[in-house]
């Protein structure tokens, strides 16, 4: 009779071991997937410094991302060269920016920008890339009216 109990216990243990093994494999797989997802997301974050932080950290010669707003009246673009100059500010500190890149379509005075480049020894940020910060909200014209395209284009120049 003891052999039957042992055989029954062995079958019972074998019957439980399969689902426990599958459950353990599921937890290991889920943990690995969570780890990969979290570390991948961390690598895709893009940090930028404000003009005040760039000046405080003495970033001359280092490639950094500078974020702030384009100061009104400072935007000048010559498409024949191309040459883009403007000033970016965080409200406390302003840094002149120069680049040989064409500005993005939405680029205008007062808009938020992130610029990748190098601060030279003269205090001018040499832009390699200019990105415009914007929200993704769309507001349709009210009362079925059509937007004034000419006014929008003039405003964004």
N, C-alpha and C positions, 0 to 999 in steps of 0.2 A: 504494500500500500504506500510505502514511503517513496517508491520509484514513481508512482502515479502522481503524487503531490509535487515531486521535484520536476517532473515533466510538465505538469500543469503550470507550476511557477515559472519555469523556463519559457513556456509559451506566452505566459502573461507578461513577463519582462520583455520578451521579444515584441509583443504586441504594443507595448508602450514605448519602446525604444525608437521605433520608426517615426512616430509623430513627434517625439521629443527632439530627435535628430533634425527633422524637417523644420521644426519651430526654431531650433538653435541656428540653423543655416539661414532662415529667414531674418532673424535678428542680426546676424553678422552681415548679411547682404544689405539690410536697411541701414545699419551703422556705417558701412563703407560708402554707400550712396550719399548719405547725409554728410559725411566728411568730405567727399569729393565736391559736392555742391557748395558747401560753405567755404572751402579753400579756393575754389574757382571764382566764386563771387568776390572774395576779398582781393584777388589779383586784378579784377576788372574795375576796381574803384579808381577814380581819377581825382586826385587831390590837387588843389591849387592854392596859391598864396595870395593874400591881398597886397596892394601896394605898400601898406605899412609893414607887413611881415617881410616882404622882399627887402625893404630898406633896413629893417631892424636886424635881419639875419645876414647882411652883407653878402648877397647872392651873386656878386660880380663873377662872371665867367662860368657860372653853373647853369645848366639847362633846367628850367623850372616852368611851371604853368602859373600865369598871373591872371587873377580874376578881379573884375571890378566893372565899373560903368564908364562908357565913353563920355568924356566931358563935352558939353555943348560948345560948339564953335571951334573944336579942335580937329575935326575930321577933314583930311585933305587926301584925295586920291588922284594920281596922274596915270591914266590907263596906257599912255604911250610908252612908259618906262617899264613896267608898272612900279609905282611907288606909293605906298600907303603910310601916312603919318596921322597919329591922333594921340590923345592923352587919356590914360585910364586912371580912375580914382576910386577910392573907397569912402570918400567923404572927408578923410583926414589927410591922406597923402596922395599925391599925383605923380605918375611916371609917364614921360613921353615914350611913345612906341613908334618904331619904324619897321617897315617890312617891304619886301619885294613880292608880296603876294596880293592877289586880288581879294577884296573883301567879300564875304558872303552876301547873298542877295538881301538878307534881312538886316544887314549892318547899317546902323544909323546912330546919331547922337543920342545919348541917354540910355542906350540899350546895354544890357549886361553882356559881357564878353569874357571868354577864357582864351588867353594867348599863350602859346607854347614858344619858348625862345630863350635867349640869353641876355642878361643885363650886362652891358658893356661898361668899361671903366669911366665913361663920361656920364653914366646914369641914364642912358637911353636903352630901352628894352628892344632888342632886335628880334622881331617876330618871324618865326618859321611857319606858324599856323595860327589862324584866327578863327575862333568858333563863337557863334552867337548863342547866348542863353535865352530861351524863350519858353513860354508855356504852350501846351498843346490844346488850349481851349479855342473853340471856334464859335463866333457869334454871328448868326445869320442876320442879314439886313432886316430891319423891322418893316412892317406894313407892306411887304412885297416889293419894296423899293430896290433898285439896283445900286450897288456901291459905286462911288465916284472914283473910277480907276485913275483918272488924271490927277486928282487931288492926292490919292494914295501914293502914286509914283513920285509926285513932287515932294511929298512929305518924307519919303525914304531916300531921297538923293542927298 
